[in-house]
Amino acid sequence: MRGEIYHFIASTLCGVFILSTAYTQNLLQNPGFESWTAGTPDYWVKETGGFDVLKDSNTVHGGSYSTKLRLRSTTTQRFTQYVANISPGDGYEFSFYEATL
């Protein structure tokens, strides 16, 4: 009986640790805009042409860089990252920081 209780406690602690780790993983790749190739942050897609994507090291929340989007059009623009391995009906949370001039 005592061994079963210890096993239950150990299993519960391991389960809580695994679940907490799973829920803290970021769904986005390169969310801090630290990696760039050919003038664009890796894993991000500029789907429309009405804006410029600029690497910025002056206004940074964390890390060394941020991305500045300079609009050239007032129409809707799309700067996107496609995410795999999400399930319909599950809740996901994201956050971002906005700096205004």
N, CA, C and O atoms as a DFTB+ gen file, in Angstrom:
404 C
 N C O
     1  1       0.822      -1.193       0.000
     2  2       0.000       0.000       0.000
     3  2       0.864       1.253       0.000
     4  3       0.611       2.190      -0.758
     5  1       1.896       1.268       0.862
     6  2       2.771       2.436       0.949
     7  2       3.518       2.654      -0.372
     8  3       3.693       3.789      -0.816
     9  1       3.956       1.547      -0.994
    10  2       4.631       1.651      -2.287
    11  2       3.718       2.201      -3.370
    12  3       4.166       2.948      -4.240
    13  1       2.445       1.837      -3.326
    14  2       1.491       2.339      -4.304
    15  2       1.288       3.844      -4.150
    16  3       1.151       4.558      -5.144
    17  1       1.269       4.327      -2.914
    18  2       1.108       5.762      -2.666
    19  2       2.310       6.533      -3.202
    20  3       2.145       7.566      -3.851
    21  1       3.515       6.037      -2.936
    22  2       4.717       6.697      -3.455
    23  2       4.736       6.680      -4.981
    24  3       5.114       7.667      -5.613
    25  1       4.334       5.571      -5.561
    26  2       4.276       5.469      -7.016
    27  2       3.266       6.482      -7.581
    28  3       3.539       7.145      -8.582
    29  1       2.100       6.595      -6.932
    30  2       1.087       7.542      -7.371
    31  2       1.606       8.976      -7.287
    32  3       1.422       9.759      -8.219
    33  1       2.251       9.322      -6.179
    34  2       2.796      10.679      -6.004
    35  2       3.869      10.971      -7.044
    36  3       3.872      12.041      -7.652
    37  1       4.772      10.031      -7.249
    38  2       5.842      10.220      -8.230
    39  2       5.263      10.355      -9.636
    40  3       5.703      11.208     -10.406
    41  1       4.288       9.528      -9.973
    42  2       3.652       9.605     -11.297
    43  2       2.935      10.929     -11.487
    44  3       3.001      11.522     -12.565
    45  1       2.256      11.396     -10.462
    46  2       1.547      12.672     -10.537
    47  2       2.520      13.824     -10.741
    48  3       2.275      14.699     -11.571
    49  1       3.619      13.835      -9.995
    50  2       4.618      14.900     -10.143
    51  2       5.230      14.896     -11.538
    52  3       5.420      15.956     -12.135
    53  1       5.536      13.722     -12.056
    54  2       6.081      13.631     -13.415
    55  2       5.063      14.133     -14.434
    56  3       5.425      14.848     -15.368
    57  1       3.803      13.768     -14.263
    58  2       2.760      14.210     -15.175
    59  2       2.585      15.714     -15.164
    60  3       2.444      16.334     -16.218
    61  1       2.593      16.305     -13.975
    62  2       2.473      17.763     -13.863
    63  2       3.658      18.448     -14.545
    64  3       3.475      19.443     -15.246
    65  1       4.856      17.932     -14.351
    66  2       6.041      18.515     -14.982
    67  2       5.947      18.429     -16.500
    68  3       6.224      19.408     -17.192
    69  1       5.561      17.271     -17.022
    70  2       5.462      17.094     -18.473
    71  2       4.394      18.009     -19.060
    72  3       4.622      18.638     -20.093
    73  1       3.241      18.091     -18.421
    74  2       2.179      18.966     -18.917
    75  2       2.576      20.433     -18.860
    76  3       2.282      21.188     -19.787
    77  1       3.238      20.849     -17.788
    78  2       3.631      22.251     -17.691
    79  2       4.664      22.597     -18.755
    80  3       4.665      23.708     -19.284
    81  1       5.536      21.655     -19.067
    82  2       6.527      21.881     -20.132
    83  2       5.837      21.963     -21.479
    84  3       6.186      22.812     -22.298
    85  1       4.877      21.108     -21.722
    86  2       4.169      21.100     -23.005
    87  2       3.402      22.391     -23.222
    88  3       3.359      22.895     -24.344
    89  1       2.796      22.941     -22.180
    90  2       2.000      24.143     -22.336
    91  2       2.835      25.410     -22.432
    92  3       2.301      26.449     -22.819
    93  1       4.106      25.372     -22.101
    94  2       4.927      26.575     -22.170
    95  2       5.734      26.664     -23.453
    96  3       6.428      27.658     -23.668
    97  1       5.664      25.657     -24.307
    98  2       6.397      25.711     -25.558
    99  2       5.725      26.695     -26.500
   100  3       4.499      26.738     -26.597
   101  1       6.519      27.471     -27.181
   102  2       5.995      28.444     -28.115
   103  2       5.655      27.751     -29.429
   104  3       6.464      26.984     -29.951
   105  1       4.486      28.010     -29.959
   106  2       4.106      27.437     -31.243
   107  2       4.856      28.058     -32.402
   108  3       5.027      27.425     -33.444
   109  1       5.303      29.289     -32.234
   110  2       6.000      29.987     -33.308
   111  2       7.488      29.656     -33.319
   112  3       8.099      29.436     -32.274
   113  1       8.050      29.625     -34.510
   114  2       9.493      29.501     -34.647
   115  2      10.050      30.907     -34.845
   116  3       9.445      31.728     -35.535
   117  1      11.188      31.180     -34.246
   118  2      11.821      32.491     -34.311
   119  2      10.872      33.604     -33.844
   120  3      10.726      34.611     -34.537
   121  1      10.226      33.440     -32.678
   122  2       9.273      34.454     -32.225
   123  2       9.934      35.764     -31.830
   124  3       9.271      36.800     -31.820
   125  1      11.215      35.750     -31.505
   126  2      11.913      36.966     -31.117
   127  2      12.648      37.632     -32.262
   128  3      13.389      38.592     -32.049
   129  1      12.454      37.133     -33.479
   130  2      13.059      37.717     -34.678
   131  2      14.587      37.779     -34.584
   132  3      15.196      38.740     -35.053
   133  1      15.199      36.771     -33.989
   134  2      16.654      36.754     -33.832
   135  2      17.372      36.222     -35.072
   136  3      18.517      36.598     -35.323
   137  1      16.721      35.356     -35.850
   138  2      17.362      34.747     -37.024
   139  2      16.795      35.364     -38.299
   140  3      15.582      35.435     -38.493
   141  1      17.718      35.813     -39.171
   142  2      17.325      36.468     -40.418
   143  2      18.084      35.852     -41.590
   144  3      19.244      35.461     -41.459
   145  1      17.406      35.771     -42.744
   146  2      18.042      35.329     -43.978
   147  2      17.540      36.219     -45.107
   148  3      16.333      36.377     -45.290
   149  1      18.448      36.786     -45.845
   150  2      18.116      37.626     -47.014
   151  2      17.132      38.739     -46.672
   152  3      16.205      39.002     -47.439
   153  1      17.322      39.391     -45.535
   154  2      16.515      40.547     -45.176
   155  2      15.133      40.249     -44.617
   156  3      14.318      41.160     -44.474
   157  1      14.854      38.982     -44.298
   158  2      13.558      38.601     -43.739
   159  2      13.775      37.701     -42.537
   160  3      14.653      36.840     -42.569
   161  1      12.993      37.879     -41.473
   162  2      13.135      36.970     -40.332
   163  2      12.743      35.545     -40.726
   164  3      11.724      35.327     -41.382
   165  1      13.558      34.591     -40.320
   166  2      13.313      33.190     -40.657
   167  2      11.940      32.751     -40.174
   168  3      11.495      33.139     -39.095
   169  1      11.274      31.937     -40.986
   170  2       9.970      31.327     -40.728
   171  2       8.798      32.289     -40.874
   172  3       7.652      31.866     -40.724
   173  1       9.036      33.548     -41.156
   174  2       7.964      34.520     -41.345
   175  2       7.788      34.772     -42.833
   176  3       8.764      34.788     -43.583
   177  1       6.537      34.971     -43.267
   178  2       6.213      35.123     -44.681
   179  2       5.542      36.477     -44.901
   180  3       4.549      36.809     -44.253
   181  1       6.097      37.239     -45.813
   182  2       5.500      38.511     -46.211
   183  2       4.553      38.204     -47.370
   184  3       4.989      38.075     -48.514
   185  1       3.256      38.088     -47.073
   186  2       2.283      37.648     -48.069
   187  2       1.756      38.768     -48.955
   188  3       1.248      38.507     -50.045
   189  1       1.868      39.990     -48.507
   190  2       1.395      41.128     -49.297
   191  2       2.562      42.084     -49.493
   192  3       3.571      41.987     -48.796
   193  1       2.429      42.991     -50.422
   194  2       3.557      43.846     -50.763
   195  2       3.460      45.281     -50.302
   196  3       4.283      46.103     -50.703
   197  1       2.495      45.612     -49.480
   198  2       2.292      47.001     -49.098
   199  2       3.068      47.446     -47.878
   200  3       2.698      48.433     -47.243
   201  1       4.147      46.735     -47.529
   202  2       4.957      47.128     -46.373
   203  2       6.380      46.608     -46.519
   204  3       6.653      45.686     -47.287
   205  1       7.265      47.220     -45.770
   206  2       8.663      46.785     -45.718
   207  2       8.925      46.128     -44.375
   208  3       8.364      46.539     -43.359
   209  1       9.772      45.115     -44.364
   210  2      10.174      44.431     -43.135
   211  2      11.606      44.859     -42.832
   212  3      12.508      44.655     -43.645
   213  1      11.808      45.450     -41.668
   214  2      13.126      45.967     -41.302
   215  2      13.627      45.322     -40.013
   216  3      12.871      45.160     -39.055
   217  1      14.885      44.963     -39.997
   218  2      15.536      44.438     -38.791
   219  2      15.883      45.632     -37.910
   220  3      16.522      46.581     -38.366
   221  1      15.465      45.585     -36.659
   222  2      15.658      46.716     -35.759
   223  2      16.371      46.261     -34.495
   224  3      16.001      45.251     -33.897
   225  1      17.382      46.998     -34.093
   226  2      18.075      46.687     -32.834
   227  2      17.907      47.808     -31.811
   228  3      18.499      47.747     -30.733
   229  1      17.113      48.828     -32.129
   230  2      16.893      49.941     -31.202
   231  2      15.723      49.685     -30.256
   232  3      15.833      49.945     -29.058
   233  1      14.614      49.183     -30.771
   234  2      13.427      48.911     -29.966
   235  2      13.300      47.402     -29.836
   236  3      12.755      46.740     -30.719
   237  1      13.802      46.862     -28.739
   238  2      13.858      45.411     -28.547
   239  2      13.225      45.057     -27.212
   240  3      13.520      45.683     -26.194
   241  1      12.358      44.055     -27.216
   242  2      11.757      43.590     -25.954
   243  2      12.694      42.614     -25.241
   244  3      12.885      42.706     -24.028
   245  1      13.267      41.695     -25.982
   246  2      14.196      40.708     -25.434
   247  2      15.076      40.232     -26.562
   248  3      14.652      40.245     -27.717
   249  1      16.269      39.818     -26.268
   250  2      17.188      39.413     -27.324
   251  2      17.858      40.613     -27.948
   252  3      17.987      41.662     -27.317
   253  1      18.285      40.459     -29.190
   254  2      19.049      41.511     -29.858
   255  2      18.274      42.279     -30.919
   256  3      18.633      43.406     -31.259
   257  1      17.203      41.667     -31.449
   258  2      16.512      42.288     -32.573
   259  2      15.002      42.287     -32.386
   260  3      14.449      41.562     -31.558
   261  1      14.366      43.122     -33.181
   262  2      12.920      43.106     -33.337
   263  2      12.648      43.333     -34.819
   264  3      13.573      43.541     -35.604
   265  1      11.397      43.292     -35.188
   266  2      11.019      43.537     -36.576
   267  2      10.170      44.784     -36.632
   268  3       9.213      44.943     -35.873
   269  1      10.532      45.658     -37.536
   270  2       9.755      46.878     -37.760
   271  2       9.045      46.716     -39.098
   272  3       9.671      46.408     -40.112
   273  1       7.736      46.928     -39.089
   274  2       6.958      46.876     -40.315
   275  2       6.606      48.301     -40.717
   276  3       5.888      49.003     -40.005
   277  1       7.122      48.713     -41.862
   278  2       6.849      50.067     -42.349
   279  2       5.802      49.974     -43.455
   280  3       6.072      49.458     -44.540
   281  1       4.593      50.484     -43.163
   282  2       3.485      50.398     -44.107
   283  2       3.659      51.378     -45.255
   284  3       4.036      52.533     -45.055
   285  1       3.378      50.895     -46.464
   286  2       3.362      51.734     -47.660
   287  2       1.961      51.799     -48.252
   288  3       1.743      52.453     -49.272
   289  1       1.008      51.120     -47.610
   290  2      -0.364      51.053     -48.095
   291  2      -1.309      51.015     -46.894
   292  3      -0.953      50.515     -45.827
   293  1      -2.504      51.543     -47.079
   294  2      -3.493      51.512     -45.996
   295  2      -4.399      50.291     -46.087
   296  3      -5.282      50.124     -45.245
   297  1      -4.207      49.434     -47.084
   298  2      -5.006      48.213     -47.181
   299  2      -4.466      47.174     -46.196
   300  3      -3.376      47.329     -45.645
   301  1      -5.231      46.136     -45.991
   302  2      -4.835      45.069     -45.075
   303  2      -3.570      44.379     -45.577
   304  3      -3.464      44.034     -46.754
   305  1      -2.622      44.185     -44.678
   306  2      -1.350      43.530     -45.005
   307  2      -1.235      42.239     -44.221
   308  3      -1.861      42.094     -43.171
   309  1      -0.437      41.291     -44.720
   310  2      -0.285      39.993     -44.064
   311  2       1.193      39.660     -43.887
   312  3       1.941      39.515     -44.854
   313  1       1.589      39.542     -42.622
   314  2       2.927      39.098     -42.229
   315  2       2.692      37.868     -41.363
   316  3       2.243      37.997     -40.224
   317  1       2.983      36.693     -41.872
   318  2       2.427      35.455     -41.358
   319  2       3.488      34.433     -41.016
   320  3       4.595      34.452     -41.556
   321  1       3.128      33.537     -40.106
   322  2       3.890      32.319     -39.875
   323  2       2.899      31.177     -39.781
   324  3       1.947      31.234     -39.002
   325  1       3.121      30.143     -40.573
   326  2       2.230      28.985     -40.554
   327  2       2.713      28.009     -39.503
   328  3       3.902      27.700     -39.422
   329  1       1.776      27.524     -38.696
   330  2       2.097      26.688     -37.549
   331  2       1.490      25.308     -37.762
   332  3       0.317      25.180     -38.113
   333  1       2.299      24.282     -37.545
   334  2       1.830      22.900     -37.665
   335  2       1.518      22.348     -36.274
   336  3       1.846      22.953     -35.254
   337  1       0.889      21.206     -36.268
   338  2       0.626      20.455     -35.046
   339  2      -0.275      21.183     -34.056
   340  3      -0.019      21.164     -32.852
   341  1      -1.334      21.826     -34.559
   342  2      -2.342      22.379     -33.666
   343  2      -3.632      21.602     -33.882
   344  3      -3.868      21.066     -34.965
   345  1      -4.449      21.545     -32.870
   346  2      -5.675      20.755     -32.934
   347  2      -6.901      21.658     -32.886
   348  3      -6.945      22.595     -32.089
   349  1      -7.886      21.393     -33.719
   350  2      -9.121      22.179     -33.677
   351  2      -9.793      22.059     -32.311
   352  3      -9.847      20.977     -31.728
   353  1     -10.295      23.165     -31.816
   354  2     -10.998      23.168     -30.541
   355  2     -10.107      23.409     -29.340
   356  3     -10.611      23.721     -28.261
   357  1      -8.795      23.273     -29.493
   358  2      -7.879      23.553     -28.390
   359  2      -7.628      25.051     -28.315
   360  3      -7.690      25.743     -29.331
   361  1      -7.348      25.554     -27.127
   362  2      -7.046      26.963     -26.944
   363  2      -5.545      27.216     -27.027
   364  3      -4.754      26.438     -26.493
   365  1      -5.155      28.281     -27.682
   366  2      -3.752      28.672     -27.783
   367  2      -3.644      30.148     -27.433
   368  3      -4.558      30.927     -27.706
   369  1      -2.557      30.517     -26.846
   370  2      -2.357      31.896     -26.439
   371  2      -1.061      32.412     -27.052
   372  3      -0.071      31.684     -27.134
   373  1      -1.072      33.654     -27.476
   374  2       0.144      34.295     -27.949
   375  2       0.135      35.726     -27.452
   376  3      -0.906      36.262     -27.071
   377  1       1.294      36.327     -27.461
   378  2       1.384      37.729     -27.088
   379  2       2.397      38.423     -27.987
   380  3       3.262      37.779     -28.580
   381  1       2.281      39.715     -28.077
   382  2       3.235      40.482     -28.838
   383  2       3.382      41.853     -28.185
   384  3       2.571      42.251     -27.349
   385  1       4.412      42.548     -28.575
   386  2       4.678      43.879     -28.051
   387  2       4.647      44.840     -29.224
   388  3       5.205      44.577     -30.289
   389  1       3.987      45.944     -29.000
   390  2       3.861      46.949     -30.045
   391  2       4.567      48.218     -29.585
   392  3       4.354      48.710     -28.477
   393  1       5.397      48.718     -30.452
   394  2       6.048      50.005     -30.195
   395  2       5.525      50.983     -31.229
   396  3       5.561      50.698     -32.425
   397  1       5.046      52.119     -30.789
   398  2       4.549      53.120     -31.714
   399  2       5.508      54.299     -31.730
   400  3       6.172      54.599     -30.737
   401  1       5.562      54.940     -32.845
   402  2       6.443      56.096     -32.999
   403  2       5.681      57.367     -32.794
   404  3       6.255      58.452     -32.884
